[in-house]
Amino acid sequence: MDFLKNYWPFLLLAAWFGYKWWNARRVTAQLPALRAAGATLVDVRTPAEFQAAHAPGTVNIPLAELGERLAEIPRGAPVVVGCASGSRSGMARTMLRRKGYADVHNIGAWTNFGG
């Protein structure tokens, strides 16, 4: 029990990163079906990050602008969000869900979109 008592923050952090990794792999595996269903692929990194490198077929809507640009994202199809590591896209997923988007997936790093 001393181990858990002393190291629970580290275990929690490891579990969080493990979940992020597992979820990104799961969404990446679903990507072909999501594309076939007409998914909108949104990269929420900054314009400079997007300009430096991005996956074909993705649209750049920076996280800071997402609330103002919801009209650019269709509501009737899946939405897949990505960023540099999965953190900003996690926030984007939460925002979109709160704004009424039902089918939103966080793919994690933008490189998981493929190309």
N, C-alpha and C positions, 0 to 999 in steps of 0.2 A: 504494500500500500504506500510505502514511502516514495517509491518510484513515481506513482501517479500523482501523489501529493506534491512532489518536487518538480515534476516535468510536464504537468498537464498543459501548460501554455504551448510548449513545443509540440506535444502530441496533437493539440488542436490545430496548430498551424500546419503541421504535416498533413492532417486530415483535410484541411481546406485546400491545400495545393493538390493533393491527390484527387479530390473531387473535381477541381477545375480541369486537371489533366484528363480524367475519365470523361467528363462531360464534353470537352472539346473533341475527343476521339469519337464519341457517340454521334455528335452532330456532324462531324466530318464524314462518317459512314453513311449518314442519312442524306448528305448533300445532293447526290444524284436524284433521289426521289423528290427532294425539296425543289430543286431546279425544274424538274419535270412538272411540278405543281405550280410553277410560275413564281417562285420565291423572288423577293427583292433582296439583293445582297448589299448590305450597308456597311461601309468601312467608317468607323466613327473617329478615326485619328485626325490629327490636324491636317490642313491643306498641304503644308510642307512635307509632312510624313507621307501623305498619299502621293504627292508629286514625285517624291524620291523613289517610290516603288509601290505597286499595288497589283492586285489580281484583276485580270480582265473580267468585265461584266459586273464589277462592283461600282457602287455610287458612293461618293464621299459626302457624308453629312457629319461634320464634326460634332462630338458630344455636346459642346457648348451651344450649338445651333439646332440641335435635334427638336426641341420643343417648338421652335419657330418654323420648322420645315416639315412638319408632319404630313402636310398635303402632298408631299412628294412620295410618300410611302403608301401604296394601296392597302386597304384594310381587308380585302377579300382573299388575299393570298398569304402564304408564309413569309416571314421576314427573318433573315439570318444576319446577325450583327457580329462584327469582328473589330479588333483593334491591334495593338502591339502585343499585349499579353493576355487579354481576356478581362481585365479589370474594368476599363471604360465601357467595353461592350456589355459587361454584366450590368453596369449602371444603365446603359441604353435599353437593355432588355427589360429591366424593372420599370423604366419610364414608359416604354411602349405598352407594356402590360397594363399599367395604371391608366394609360390613355385609351384603353379599349382594344388594343391589338391582341387577338386571342392566340395566334400561332407564331410565337417569337422564339428564336433559338440563338444562343450565344456560341459561336464557333471558336471563340478564343482568339488566338493570333491570326492576323489577316492572311498569313501564308497558308493556313488551313483551307482557304477558299480554292487553292490550286490554281491552275492556269494552263 
